Amino acid sequence: MADVETKASSITLEDCSFLPVLHDIIKCMDKDSQEVHQELNKLKTKLQDTRDMVSSMPGIDVNPEQQQQQLQSLRDQVRTKSELLQKYKSLCMFDIPKA
């Protein structure tokens, strides 16, 4: 699981940008170059790589209802921990004596 999270967090904007590849395709078409097929293959490869990245992202298999349940659970945990923190802050032993 940590490997998937590391993989997802290492995705950069360049990994998902198709504009440079599309620009190269258009340039090849303007020149009537035979490189168009190579550039189209690069685009296909980039699309497949992007699909693979999206499918490997954590939580992609969780439906909206499960996401809402997880979100509510996390909110409840935060509320409970905040209440405990406030309770412990109010205890006298945390008062710092003035010297």
Long-range contacts (C-beta under 8 A, 24 or more apart in sequence): 1-58, 4-56, 4-57, 4-58, 5-58, 7-53, 7-56, 8-53, 8-56, 8-57, 8-58, 11-53, 15-49, 15-50, 15-53, 16-50, 16-53, 18-43, 18-46, 18-47, 21-46
